[in-house]
Every structure is written in C-alpha cells, then in structure tokens.
C-alpha cells in the first residue's frame, strides 16, 4: 500500500537498507584511511580536533558510526596497505597447482551427502592414492564469521601415521582468514616434514572454494606470506597440489579437521594485525549479525515466497499493518466513520481479526484446532502462512 514506509519494505524483503549500506561503506572507507599511514585523512581521523565550526565531516561521522559497532571499534592494528607490488614482477613466484573443482561433482546441491562422499573418495583414491601421497586436510572456522577464529590441519602419511594441529587465528577473524591460515599451517608442516622424505608428493585439501579461487590473485602481504610457505614446501616435494573438496560430506578426516579448527578457536586468542580486506568482510558480517538480532522473526528462511501472489500480498499487508482493515483506513486515510470492527468490540487490526474477533471464531477453529500465536501466523513455516491467507480469503475480508 502507498502508506507503507520504505524502512518496513526493506526489512520485510530482507534487503540491506540504504542507511546500513551507507554506514557500511563509511566504516570501510574509514578503515582504508587507517591502513594508509601517509594519507592526509589518516592524520585527520586520528587527531580529531574540535574546530570552531560545528560542521559535519567524514572524520566525525565515521567515528560516530564506529562507536556504535563494538567489534570494529576494538580492532586496533591494521597492516598498512601497500602502494606497490611487494615482489618485483620479474621475480618468479613459486608455483603450486590449484584444483578448485572435482570433475565428477557438477554442483554440490545436485548430490546427496552420501553421493558426495563417494564421489570425493573415488576421486581422491584415483588421483592421490593413499600409499603415495601425503594428504593434509585443512579447515578453518570463526564464531559468527567475525570473532575467535581457529584453524585445523589433519595429516595422513603414506605409511598410515597421522598428525594433527590446531591453531588460533585471532580475536577478530573472518572465515576466509581462518581457512587461509589453515592452508598456511599445512604448508609450514609440510616444509618441516618433507626434507626427510625423498620425492614426496603432497595434496592439501580444503573445503573453502572461495579461498582457493582467490589464492591465484592474491597480492601484497598475504601473497608474500603465502609464497614463503610455498617455497619451502615446493622445494621439498616432487608434486604439490591444492585440491577443493565439498564441506561436510562425511569424509571422517575432513570432519576431524573441522573439529580441530573449532578447538583452535577455543585457545586463548591473541590480537593480530588485520588486513583492510579482512576488516571489510568483518564489517559486513557484523552488520548482518546485528540485523538478524534485531529481526528475530526472520530466524528461519521466510516461507512467504512459497505462497501464490495473492497469499504473499495478504501476509505482507497483515505484517506491516498497512492494509485495508478499518483501523488503518480510518486512522491514516480518514476513510469510513470508525476504526472499530463490525463486531463493535475493538479496532479492526490484523491481531483482532486473526486472534480475537468473535465473528470469525467458527472459521478460525475450522482452520486451527488449537491456539496459535500471532508470530507463527505471520512469520511461521509456509503451511501456517497459507492457513492465515486462507482465513482472510474465506472470511471475505479485503486486506
Ligand atoms: Zn471484530
């Protein structure tokens, strides 16, 4: 309806609001300046002087928004952004083969967990036989994708021996970072154990497709750090492959790496320098988490999309309160003489019609044989929403 505020439409469609978007961009920009010690804005952000004029500025506004976000506020140490490539382009980078797909797996969603497990095991056995290859399973995890990160590595040697390692990755940490640290830890371990193994072959397994995709285009400090790890590992191995495998497909050892990562995140965390790109992800995730906290009704996926158009309209109008029921029509549009329901007992609102109005008692009982609360009727699973829409339709109410 025309009267529905944009703010409500945004939250109902679960679209990031313009305000949130602005705040997120502002916070990211502020972080960028913080990571550029030579920029003019860097100084202005750090020495915010009072000034004579009560004028708003980027430095002031972004500080205000930062104060409202505890997680971002706590981040103190940033790795300075590089102004040029850290290694000259003519210097050869150590190479590693990255395989971000398994040929037989078309899409993760097309297969059951059991099929995924079978396909993955077969692929691994054909390409990296246990008896010849060192297999390093890696995994990373972070609480709510923003804090207390941990990484785990689980190693299977060709002779059947196993080793495991669990490390912490910092108070402020994204899932991406935790996954990356797991791979680096695997490389470090490999560099340590391979010198004593002649013609070693090793495969590092990760379920993070996004990390593997990004590894090839890494720049700056991340690249340098990784290259150092690669160098040792590459020098001492005959073949080194980084292979993607599907997550939680029930391969026992991969599950073990997952629990090692969680153990790592339980260790006492340290403050570590963060990269601008990481903080950007953390800003995004922390704002998403905040949104979810303030909209508990959207705890599960919204079932409204499974209804037909008429049903969707009904639910949407009942949720927002911007509908053709008398209360809204009379109060907002000044239509009709009263906002009272035809039963004369109370204002005609969504709650009155769905829960209390005696006129619809029989109809209500034919649809729900027990008492159901408003939240379930308006935000519950699809079949509940369908019932609500059915009541309105059968009662002949035009919402
Ligand atoms: Zn009534």
Boltz pocket constraint, residues with backbone or C-beta under 6 A from the ligand:
constraints:
  - pocket:
      binder: B
      contacts: [[A, 341], [A, 342], [A, 343], [A, 344], [A, 345], [A, 346], [A, 352], [A, 356], [A, 357], [A, 358], [A, 359]]
      max_distance: 6.0
